[in-house]
Amino acid sequence: MHIGFIGLGNMGAPMARNLLKAGYALSVFDLNDAAVRELVQAGALPAESPGAIARGNADVIITMLPAAPHVRSVYLGDDGLIQNVRPDVLLIDSSTIDPHSARDVAAVAAQHGNPMLDAPVSGGTGGAAAGTLTFMVGGSTADFARARPILEAMGKNIIHCGDSGNGQVAKVANNMLLGISMIGVAEAMALGVALGMDAKTLAGVINTSSGRCWSSDTYNPFPGVLENVPASRGYSGGFGTDLMLKDLGLATEAAKQARQPVILGALAQQLYQAFSAQGHGGLDFSAIINQYRKDSTH
Ligand code: NAD
């Protein structure tokens, strides 16, 4: 089985490496030559363009690109995938994009006889390196079954979410909830501490009570409550505020198109936007607690 892989960034490069480790033959393309060279050293074949990947002998092509405009250009542009690919080659886009764009591109692929899955991931760069990503997959049951063994080489939880676009729906809904819940935990922790409580004790109460959630018990935003989380190392690493902002933008845009209110999602988006505009877009998103803490240095 030969796989084509396009987009060798923070996520794509370790995912592609895991495919090589699993024994797949791999052709790779990225606009960044250095990223291609690194994968070639690991055993991949270089390609000159998305079209060249498509004209090669890949049975499956995976893309891991920043956002919808990049996905449209790689799939639909000149020397792009769709123009050049053989019918029946399976296309898998793992980028996080809006569900409407995912469905549009999949519809064009289908017209050309190519099955396509949207398969965004969660788990971050650590999960990509460890091969423990969660894949949220939209597309037909048969195409999902075909993709599954390949996705298992890069991830641990492979979930079929329904028809085309539904992988992106699951991703935006989950990340919107994460963005909101982090702000909720930040607000509660900052209030408790301002009223005189010890942060660790308060987190202990929340985590054995009804306020408990992932943002409180696994990724607490208050420094010193948990070891090995961004809050305890100056909010470095982790999931950047600007990446959270991107996902909340996708959620609010998708909501607008569906005429579905996302009141807290929109408010969360504005809070992260204000924090980013103050110059903190590179900090982990849990640093949003500094908007509440009187002693904050950010
Ligand atoms: P990145 O910016 O590190 O990598 C993107 C890569 O795509 C770059 O190497 C870039 O050169 C390449 N690229 C851009 N346009 C291209 C084109 N036209 N042709 C070929 N290559 C092109 O981004 P990332 O962190 O790897 O994220 C990729 C996707 O995964 C995004 O949609 C992101 O939202 C999503 N995601 C990221 C994380 C994370 O923690 N970084 C977690 C989950 C999901």
Residues whose N, C-alpha, C, O or C-beta is under 5 A from the ligand:
A	BS01	NAD	G7 L8 G9 N10 M11 G12 F29 D30 L31 N32 M64 L65 P66 A67 H70 S94 S95 T96 V121 S122 G124 T125
